[in-house]
Amino acid sequence: MTLLPTIKQLLSMEAVGQSVTVRGWVRTKRETKQAVFLEVNDGSCLSNIQCVLDSFLRQNQSTNESILRLSTGASVEIIGELVPSPAKGQRVEVKCQQLKLIGEAPPERYPLQKKAHSLEFLREIAHLRVRTNTFAAVARVRNRMAFAIHQFFQERGFYYIHTPIITTSDAEGAGAMFQVTSLDLEALSKSGTPIDYEKDFFGKKAFLTVSGQLNVETYCQALSRVYTFGPTFRAENSNTTRHLAEFWMIEPEMAFAHLDDNIALATEFIQYLVAIALQDCAEDIAFFDQRIQPGLRESLERIVKTSFTRMSYTEAIRELEDSNAVFEFKPYWGCDLQSEHEKFLTEKVAGGPVVVTDYPKEIKAFYMKQNEDGKTVAAMDVLVPRFGEIIGGSEREWRLDLLEKRMEELGLAKEPYQWYLDLRRYGSTPHSGFGLGFERLLLYITGMTNIRDVIPFPRAPRQADF
């Protein structure tokens, strides 16, 4: 099978005078006495291609019947000649010679008749919203960023590892996990029979993973540079604009790497991805800049060119406390930085991206390397203007005695983590890594404001319909 050129390819081809075939969906239909003008889009780019049906074609009965049934959303096949366009804003158009109506979209029922719909309304029809300019642009950027992530790590000698979706350990220690079971819980509840997980599929409680990090560390201790990029799950009953129950995480891990190496990789990673988006998704970024987030392009360009300011958590708290700014959440040493604090540090203090290091150990995960002061860990968060935290990571605690002691302090049972502790028993190395939520990256690059709008099928409390 030979694939026909997409509309994106047709619009950039030097093929004026050639016969072409256009397949796509009608965006608009405009009729005059002399001609019918169809704007057709196939999703390959933001731009439509104009197809012109002159009055001669309308004399054909079957063609005329098809034209009458054409409306926004209908799928069509048009064969014609690619000609220079006299219309403003388009280089070429198609002079239609044959028209085939493939699939109708009756205007009285098709929900995307208007040119503008609220994002809230479109979330209710997630199966159709990608046909709008906004969500098609999000999908194209998401595709390019996913590919760029693999390019970045493959070019730097990292190996892609598929980590498990089903797990029996909680990487974050948060406990907000979706349980996986083959037991008939409804029948057990009705009978009053106690749940015996030894009879379950895995012989113990199992869950959907909240992170691939702990698993990918096992391969880090053999292959040196690895990363995982896959779905993760959180059962937090949160309805904020920045939380999902199912989302994708990028988590690289490097052996023989310390916090400085981790920071260098993370900042290079962000700048690489933003530069790719600006270059390869220019049309879509321009759309977001115009329709969604004015000034978006300029802010992204600044990230690529700007050095990242580095400060410790203690220095960051001092800046916040000395600022006399009014915050909803008062900053103090030991608090978790809120979005308002992160934006203040990037936009008011540093005037650009910031890397905050050495957080109090009480607000960070058990696996982070403990600093010599006994109070902080070798953690780092990358903060960017307009958004706040976009990457979180750390040097990992690779010393067995200190890791076990920290687990005891937090009341974590060692039994489920024996395999993880083995990595510290046999040939342990200093190692570091970080996590980047893919959807949060897309929020930042597109300027969209709700995380449910940058994933094809959002999963959130009471939302799993599509």
N, C-alpha and C positions, 0 to 999 in steps of 0.2 A: 504494500500500500504506500503510495506517495502522498505525503501530507501537503495540502494546499497552503499557500502563504497566509499567515494571519493578517488581520487588519494592520497591526503594528508594522509588519514587514511590508505590506502593500504601500503604506504611507511613506516609507523610506526608500522604496525601490525606484530605480530609474527605468520604469516600464511603461511610460506613456505611449499609448497607441496599441498596447498589447491587450489581448482578451484575458480577463481575470474572473475568478469566481469568489464571491463573498458569501460567507455563511455566518449568521449571527442573529441578534435579537434587535427588533425595531425599538429605537428610543423615541423617535418622533416621526409623525407623518404630517406633511403639509401639502395641500392641494391648491393649484391654480388652474385656470382654464387651459394653459399650455402644457402643464406637467405636474407630476407628483414627485415630491422630494422626501426621500426616506433617509433618516439618520440611523445607521446600523452600527452596533458595537458587538464585539465577540469576546470582550474581557481581556484581550491581550495588551491593551493600553487604555489610557483614559480617553483618548480621542476617538470620535466616531468617524466613519467614512460616509460621505453623502452619495446616495444612489439616485439618479434622476431617471424617471420614466416619462417619456414624452407622449404627446397626444396620439401618436401613431400606435403605440403599444396598447393604449386604452381601447382601441377599436377591436382588439382581440377579446372575445367574450370571456374566455376562461381567465385571461389575465385581469380583465376588468372586475370579474367576480372576486378574484384573489385580493385585488386592491381594496374593494369594499369591505372585505373581512379583516384587512390588516389593521392593527392597532398597537399601541405601546405594549411591549412584552412578547409579541408574536415572533416566532423564529422563521427565518427565511433563507432561501438560497437565491442569489442574484448572479447572473452571468452577463458580463458586458465589457465595454472597452474602458480602460483607464485613460482619462483625458485630463488636460489642465482645467482647473476650476476657476471660473470667473468670480466666485464668491470670496469675500474677505475672510482671511484666517485659515484657509485650507489650500494646499498646493494642488491636489488632485481630487477628482471625483470619479464615479463610475457611471457611464452612460449605459443604462440598462437595456439589454436585448432579450433576456428571459427572466421571468420571475416565478419562483415556486414558494408558495406558502406551506411551511412544514408543520408548524404547530400554532394554533390560535391561542389568543389570550383575551377572552371576551371582556370588554371594558367595564361591563356592569358587575363583573366579579373579580377581575384582576386588581389586587390591592395597591399596586404601584403606579397608579394613573397620574397622580400629581407629580410635579417636578420636585417638590420638597416634602420630606416627612421628618418628624421628630425622631431622634435616636431611640427614645423610649418606645415609640410605636414600632420601629423596625426590630427591636429586641423581641417583640412578640411574634415576629415572622422571620425568625433567624434562617429558615430554609429558603427565603426569597431575598433577604436583605443584601446579599452579595451582588445582586443585579443593579444596585445603586452605585453611583460613582464613588461614594465614600467607602463602602465596604469592599468594592472591587479593588480600590487603591490600597486599602489595608491588607488585603489578601496578597497582592503583588509584592508589597514591601515585606510582608511576613515570609513569603517564599524566598525572596532574595537574601534576607537576613539569615534564614536557616542555612542556606547554602554557604553564605559568607562565614558563618561560624565554623563549619567543617573546613573550609578553605584555610582559615586562620590557623587552626590547630594542626592540620595536616602539613602546612608549609613549615611548621616549627617542630616537626618530629614527634607529635603527640599521636597516640593510638586511641581509636574510638572504641569504647567498651560499653556493651549493653548490660546495664545493671538490672536486677530483678524489680518487678513491680510489686510482687507479694513478699512480705518480710515478717519476721517475728520480733524485730527490734525497732526502737524509736530513736532515730538519729538526733532529734532535737530535744528529747526529754520532755516534750510538751503534752503528749498523751492524746492530742486531738487527731485521732486516726480512724479511718474507715475499717471496720472489721470484715474479714473474709471468712466465710464458713460454708460447709456443705451440709451442716446439720439442719433439720427441719425445726427451726426455733418456734414456729407457730404451734406445731404439734406438741413440742416439749412444754410450752407454756400452758396449753390446754390441759395436759395430763398432770401438770405439776411436777414433772420429773426434773431433777437438778441437771444442769448442763454438764456433761462430761466431755471435756475437750480432747481427751485421749481417744475418743471415738470420732473426732473430727478428721477431716481429710489429712491434715498435717500433724495430727496428734497433739496439737497445742494451739493456743490462740495465734491467729495470723491476721495481718493487716495490709492495706495498700500503703506503699511507701510514701514517706514525706520527703525523702531525699535519697539520691543515689550515692552520696559521698562516702559513707562508711564502706560500702561494697567496692567502690572504685579505688579506695585506698589499698585494697588487697592487690590489685593489678599494678598500682603505682610502685609497690614494693617488689615488683618483678620486672616491669617494663619501663620504669623511670618516669615517663611522661605520658599521661593518659587523660581522657576526658569522657564524660557521659553526657548525653543530651536526650532527655526523655521525659515522659509524663510523671508527675508527682501529685500527691493528694493530701488535702488538709480538711478535716471534718469540723473546722471552726464555724460556728453559726454566726458568720459575719456578712453583713450586707453592705459593706463599704464599696467605694468605687475602685479600690485597689486590692480586693481579695477575691479569689476564686477557689472552689473546692477541687478543681482539676486544672492543672497548669503544667507548663514545661520548664525544666531547669537545665541550665548548662553548668557543669561542675568539673573543672579541670583539677588535676592533682599532680604535683611535681616532687619527685624524690630528690634528696640532697639540696633542697631549696629552703631558704629562710624568708622572713617576712619581707625584706627588701626585694627579693626576687619575685615574690607574690604581687607586691604593689606594682612593680615594673610590668609584669605580664598583664595585670588587670587594666592598667591605664592604657597600655598599648592596644589591648583588646577593644576597649570602648572607642578609641580614636579610629581604629581600623574599621569597625562596623559602621560608625557614623560617616566616615569618608566614602565607604562603598555605597551607602544609602544615598548620599548627595550625588554621587557620580552615576549610579545605575538606576536610581529611582527618581531622577530629577523631575520628571513630569508629575509624578504623584506627590513628591515633596512640595512642589509649587502649588498643587491643588490644596494640600493641607495648610500651607502657609496662607493661602488666600481665603479658604473657607472655614478652617478649624482653629488654627492657632497663629494669628498674625505675628510675624517676626520669627517664625520657626526656623526658616532656612538660616537666617543670620545667627541664631543661637547655636545651631548645629555646626555651622562653619567655625564659630568661635571655639567650640570644644576641640575640634581637630587641630587648631593652631595654638591652643593655650596650654601652658604648663600647669600641672596639678599641684596645688599648694598642699603641703603636708603639715599636720599638727597632731599632737597627742590629744586624747580624750580630755585630759586634765586641762590642757591649753584651751581646748574648745569650750569647756564649761566656764573657764575664766573669762573668755571673750563674751560669752552669753550673759554672765552675771554682771560684767562691767559695762555692758552696753546700755543699760537703763531702758531697753526695749520692753514693751509690754507683751508677754506671752500668755497664751491660754494655760499652758503647763509650765510652771515655774522651774527653770533649770537648777539643778544642784548636783554635786558630785555623787555619783551612784545611780542617777536616774538614766533611763533609756532615752536617747535623743529622739524627740518627736519630729515630725515632718516640718513643723514651723521652725524648729531649731536648725535643722539641716539646711533649709532654704535661707535662713538668716546668715549662716556661716558662709554659704556659697555666694550669695548675692550682695550681702552687706560687708562682710569681713574680708573675704578673699577676692571677691569680684570674679569668680571663676570656679572651676571644679576643685574639690578638696578631698584629701584622703585623711581620715581620722584613724588614729592607731591607739593601741594599748588601753582597751576598755576595762572597766572593773570586772573581775572574774564572776561576780555574782549575777551579772546580767548577760553572760555569754555561756555557750554550750560547754559541756564537760570535756570535750576532746581538744580544746584549745590550749596551746602551750602556755604554761605559767611563767610569768616574768619573775625576776629575782626579788622584786619588791614584795612579793607575796600577796599583792592586792590586785594586780592587773594581769591580763593575758595578752599574748602577741596577736591581737586581732586587728583587722582593718576593715573600714567601710569606705567605699568610693561614693562621694556625693556630687551631684551635678546641679547647676542652677535650674530653676523652674520645676524641679522634680524632687530632689533630695536623694536618699540612698538608692543606688542602682546596683551596686555589687557589695556583697559581704563575704569576708573570708578570714583566714588566719593561718599562722603556722600551727601545725598539729603537735599535741603533746606526744612525743615519741619515747619518753622515758617511762618505763613500766611502773616503777614505784610511785612516781608522781601521778600518773594516770589513775592507778588503783586507789590512791589516797583521795583523789578528787571525786571519784565515783562513790567512795564511802561517805564523803562529806555530803553528797547530794542524795544519798540513800538509793543509789542505783544498784540493782542486783547485778552481780558479775556473771552469773550463769549464762544469760542470753548473749553476753559479749565476749565469751571465751575466745572465739575465733578472732575477734578484733584485738584482744589482748595478745594473742599469739603473734600478731604482727610486730609487737614490741618485744616479744621474747626471743625471736629468731631473726637476726640480721636487721634490727631496726635502724632506721635512718631519719635524720631531720627531713620533714616534708611539709609542703604547704599547698593550699588550694583555696578556691573561692566558689561562690555560687552566684549566678545571674539568672533571675527570673525572666524567661523569654518574653512573656507578655508585658512585663514592666519595661523591658527594653523597647518594645514596640510602642507602648504609651509615650515614651520619651521621644522616639524618632518621628512618630506621626503627629504628636500633639493632641491625640485623642484623650479624653478625660475620664473615661470609664473603662476599666479593664475588661469588662464583658463585651466591649466593642472591638477588641483586637484578637479575639480567639474565635474560630469558626462557630463552635457550638458551646456557649458558656455553661458551666456547671456551678451553681450556687445554691444556697438554701431554697428549697422548693422550686428549683429550676433544672429540670433534666428532660425536657419534652422532645427535643429535636435530636 
